[in-house]
Amino acid sequence: MMDAYWLAIIFIGLMGLSVLVYAILDGYDLGVGILLPMGEADEAQRDTMIASIGPFWDANETWLVLAVGIMLIAFPAAHSVVLFHLYIPVAIMLIGLIMRGVAFDFRAKAAVDHKLAWDRTFKAGSLLTTLAQGYMLGLYVMGFEASLSAHLFALLSGLGVTLAYSYIGAAWLIMKTEGELQKRAVTWAKLSGRLCFIGVLAVCIVNPMVNPGVFDRWFDFPLVMFVLLIPALCFAAFLFNDLLLKRLPKVNDRHCWLPFLLVVAIFILCFSALAFSFFPDVVPGQMSIWQAASAPESLTVILIGALVVVPVILAYTAFSYWVFRGKASSLNYH
């Protein structure tokens, strides 16, 4: 039987992978929902935007289910603490996801004069979901403190996550669309990217101030000489992407995929910084992964299942993106 020490690390790694993949994949389709233009003359562009995420958006949420499931079965003590403190924002997030699911189907089935109302519902559901997720992230980082500063930080985090999802959503549209909508997406990406950079910078400043342990970890010599490469690379990606966006779209649509790749790199770097700040705590300041882990015997059995399920999810995710590669076509419901 594998050692309990390594089992806990394997499962926190799987949970972290699930959260990261969810943030990237569901992040862009939530971002597309946030960016939906609401003018009556924008219906054709809204249809194309919805078509660009249509084959993927529902399956992207699989990764959220997987992350929550791993926490429940591998770290049940942490699951109880997290859900206890985040019950209300989780409920709000689920309402937002339900609004998105209902609106996506009903916009095709409702009377023509009601289509705009369902598009507004899809946009509102996307915004509600992202704000709730960012708020939960902020409270988690603050160790679920009940202080005013913790809730203010959570509000800042909610705004930051919304901007980040808008950024990756705009980058997705640059890659998947063309013509006037693509030019519009470039404008959205430039604006949301600059605001997202300010948000990341604010979190980088505020987080060490409110969490002394995080400050000590990041600025511990000589480790500081290596870990500061993470924010340096992140800010370089922001800068390079901003310069690139000023030159898009190019002839023959060259480099249309590069903004999305750079935003994915930014997401990975930000997630890596967050993981470095709090590992090995699964609940910051309260509980380590070894304190929260299930019995080694249980984790060994669960690992066998995970080694089957996770590759299958990765395979069908990759296959679906391969099948629906290329530019989004006009929206058709069958």
Residue pairs with C-beta under 8 A, 6 or more apart in sequence:
1 296
1 297
1 300
2 296
2 299
2 300
2 303
3 296
4 290
4 293
4 296
4 299
5 290
7 293
7 296
7 299
7 300
7 303
8 74
8 289
8 290
8 293
8 299
9 280
9 289
10 303
11 70
11 74
11 75
11 289
11 293
11 299
11 302
11 303
11 306
12 74
12 75
12 279
12 280
12 282
12 289
14 70
14 306
14 310
15 67
15 70
15 71
15 74
15 75
16 271
16 275
17 310
18 63
18 64
18 66
18 67
18 70
19 63
19 67
19 271
20 267
20 268
20 271
21 63
21 317
22 60
22 61
22 63
22 64
22 67
23 267
23 271
24 168
24 264
24 267
25 56
25 60
25 63
25 317
26 57
26 60
26 61
26 63
26 64
27 164
27 165
27 168
27 169
27 267
28 53
28 165
28 168
28 169
28 171
28 172
28 260
29 53
29 56
29 57
29 60
29 169
29 172
30 126
30 129
30 130
30 165
30 169
31 126
31 130
31 165
31 166
31 167
31 168
31 169
31 170
31 172
32 49
32 50
32 52
32 53
32 126
32 169
32 172
32 173
33 53
33 100
33 122
33 123
33 125
33 126
33 127
33 169
34 123
34 126
34 127
34 130
34 162
34 165
34 166
34 169
35 49
35 166
35 169
35 170
35 173
35 185
35 188
36 46
36 49
36 50
36 119
36 122
36 123
36 126
37 45
37 46
37 184
38 116
38 119
38 120
38 123
40 116
43 115
43 116
45 180
45 181
45 184
46 119
47 330
47 331
48 177
48 181
48 328
48 330
48 331
49 173
49 177
49 181
49 328
50 104
50 107
50 122
50 331
51 328
51 329
51 330
51 331
52 172
52 173
52 176
52 177
52 328
53 172
54 331
55 320
55 323
55 324
56 320
56 321
56 324
57 100
57 104
58 101
59 316
59 317
59 320
61 97
62 313
62 317
63 313
66 309
66 310
66 313
68 79
70 306
71 78
71 79
71 82
72 79
73 294
73 298
73 302
74 293
74 294
74 299
74 302
75 282
75 289
75 292
75 293
75 294
76 292
76 294
77 287
77 291
77 292
78 282
78 283
78 287
78 292
81 144
81 283
81 286
81 287
82 140
82 283
83 90
85 139
85 144
86 136
86 139
86 140
86 144
89 132
89 135
89 136
89 139
90 132
90 136
92 128
92 132
93 128
93 129
93 132
93 133
93 136
95 125
95 128
96 124
96 125
96 126
96 127
96 128
96 129
96 130
96 132
97 125
97 129
98 125
99 121
99 122
99 124
99 125
99 128
100 122
100 125
100 126
100 129
102 121
103 118
103 119
103 121
103 122
103 125
104 122
106 118
107 115
107 118
107 119
107 122
108 333
110 117
110 118
127 162
130 158
130 161
130 162
130 165
131 158
131 159
131 161
131 162
132 158
133 158
133 161
134 154
134 157
134 158
134 159
134 160
134 161
134 162
135 154
135 155
135 157
135 158
136 154
137 154
137 157
137 158
137 161
138 150
138 153
138 154
138 155
138 156
138 157
138 158
139 145
139 150
139 151
139 154
140 283
140 284
141 153
141 157
141 207
141 211
141 274
141 277
141 278
141 284
142 149
142 150
142 153
142 154
142 210
142 211
142 284
143 211
143 283
143 284
143 285
143 286
144 150
144 283
144 286
149 210
150 210
153 206
153 207
153 210
156 199
156 202
156 203
156 206
157 203
159 199
160 196
160 199
160 200
160 202
160 203
163 192
163 195
163 196
163 199
164 196
164 199
164 200
164 266
164 267
164 270
166 188
166 192
166 196
167 189
167 192
167 193
167 196
167 263
167 266
168 260
168 263
168 264
168 267
169 188
170 185
170 186
170 188
170 189
170 192
170 193
170 259
171 185
171 189
171 259
171 260
171 262
171 263
172 260
173 181
173 182
173 185
173 188
174 182
174 185
174 186
174 189
174 248
174 249
174 256
174 259
174 260
175 256
175 257
175 259
175 260
176 327
176 328
177 185
177 327
177 328
178 249
178 253
178 327
182 249
182 256
183 249
186 245
186 248
186 249
189 241
189 245
189 259
190 242
190 245
190 246
193 238
193 241
193 242
193 245
193 263
194 242
196 238
197 235
197 238
200 234
200 238
200 266
200 270
204 231
207 214
207 277
208 214
208 215
208 218
208 219
209 215
211 277
211 284
211 285
213 285
214 277
214 278
217 223
217 276
217 277
218 224
218 227
218 228
218 276
218 277
227 276
230 269
230 272
230 273
230 276
231 269
231 273
233 265
233 269
234 266
234 269
234 270
234 273
237 262
237 263
237 265
237 266
237 269
238 266
240 262
241 259
241 262
241 263
241 266
244 255
244 258
244 259
244 262
245 259
248 255
248 256
248 259
249 256
250 256
278 284
280 288
280 289
280 290
281 287
281 288
281 289
282 288
282 289
282 292
283 292
293 299
294 302
